[in-house]
Amino acid sequence: MAGWKFCNNLVENAIRPTKLGAKNWLFLGNEESGQKCVILYTIAESCRRLGINPKGYLTDVLTRLPGMVAKEAVTLTPANWLKARNSKPGRMAA
């Protein structure tokens, strides 16, 4: 694509807080801790981009998750969760 320039400012701005805290989080405990933190940051950022309160989302999802089978878990992604919440009459996203 001649003349087209890719701009990644949105991505850089989204990850800036994580990068700035990297020194503080360098030693989280063990190797698995880093992977778990990345998963939580990804969920929180997805919620933020969709306008979902991450605490409300996690509270709802973590209370329902133990009673679900693995193939139902896909309904709990932030986007699917928001879609389901918005389709219920009289309910607003957390």
N, C-alpha and C positions, 0 to 999 in steps of 0.2 A: 504494500500500500504506500505508494509514493506520497509524500507530504503529510502523512499521518504520524503523529508523535504520541507515544504512550505516556500517560501521566500517572504516577503511582502515589501522588500526594495523599489520597484518602487512605491507602494501605499504610503508608508511613505514619500518618497521624494516628491511626487506630492502634498500631503496635508500639508507639512511643512510650506510653506508661510502663509497659512490660520491659522494654529495653532499658529505660532509665533505672528500673529497680533490679536489673540483672545482677549487679554486684551484691545487693542485699540478699538475693535469693540463690546465690551461687552454691551454697551448701545447705540444701533443704533437708538432708537426713541420709538418704541413700539414692541409688540410681532410679528406683521405681517412683520416688517422690517427684522427680522432674516430670515424668510422663503423666502422673496424676494431675499435677499443676497445669500442664499444658491442656489437658482435657477440660479442666474447670475454667481456665481462661477462655478457651474456645466457646464453651457454653455461655459464659457471661457476656462475651462480645457478641455472640449471635443474638442473645436476648436484647442487648443494648441497641443493636441495629434494627431490631424489629419493634422496639418500643415496649418491651416486656420488662417488668420488674424482676431482676434475676432471683431475688430472695423469694418472691411469691411463686415464681416458676419452679425453683428447686424444692420449695416446701411441698407444693402440690405433687410434683413428679416423684420425689423420694418417698412420699407416703403411699403412692399408688403402685410404684414399681415392684415391691415385693410380691404383690398379688397377681402379677402378670406373667404370661409365658413369654419367652424370648422373641417370638415373631410379632408380638404386640408392641414391643418396645419402640418400633419405628414411629408409632403414633405419638411418641413423647419428645420428638425433636422440637426445638423451639418453634419452628415454622408450622409444623403440624399441630402442635399444642395450641398455638394462637388461632389457627384456623378453626379448630374444634371449639375453642372457647367463644369465638365470635359467632359461630353458627348456632349456639344455644341462645334462645330468647331470654332477655332480661339479665344476661351476664356480660361483664366487661372483662377485658384482659387484666391480669394482676399487674 
